[in-house]
Amino acid sequence: MDDDEYRVYMVPLPGDVRGAIREDCEGFASIYINDWLSPAARRKALDHELRHKLRDDLYNERTIEEVEAE
């Protein structure tokens, strides 16, 4: 995936949420990474969220629990 297909934001997220992803109607992704994470954990969280985009996890009928269990 190219860098021009997504943007990363460092933000405070609640609890143990490390990252999240949202897409607009044109498929551009906004990825939110918890700003309290270490640099290594930030990279891991970013990789995790990018995998969701690559696998089209945002557009399937599985629950978040099923997706995260993989």
N, C-alpha and C positions, 0 to 999 in steps of 0.2 A: 504494500500500500504506500502511496506517495504522501509526503508531508502536506501537500496541498489539499488532501482529502479530509484532514482533521486538524483541530486546534486543541492544545492542552492548556488547562487552567489549574494553577495551584490554589486551592481554596481550603478553608476549614470545613471538614465534614464531621458529621455526628458519630459519636461512639467509636466502634471498631471498623467503620467504613473506610476502606483504603482508596477506593476509586469508583467512578461511575461513568457511564457513557450515554449520550443522547444523540439522535440523528434528526436533522430537519427533513422536510419533505423532498429535498433534492439529494439526500444521502450524505450531506456534509456532517461529520461527527464532531461533537464537542466532548472532550474527555476531561473529567474533573478528578484531580489527584489530591489526596489529603495532604495539606502542607506541613503537618507535623511529622511525616515519615522521613526517615533517613534517605540520602541520595540513592542507596542501593535498593531500598524498599520502594522508593518512587519509581525507579526503572522497572521493577518487578510488577508493580501495580499498573504501569502504563502498558507493559507487554500483555498483561492479563486483559485489560480493556480492549486493546487492539485485536486480540484473538476473538473477542465477542463480535467485533465488527466483521472480521474476516469470515467467521462461521455463520454470519447472518442470525446471530442469537436474538437480535432485537425484533426479528420478524418471524418468529416461529410460535407455535402454540404451547410450548413447554413452559412450565413455571420457572421462576428464578431459582428455586431450590433444585430443580432438575438440571438446569443449565450449570449452576455452580458445582453440582456434584461431579460433573465430568472432569 
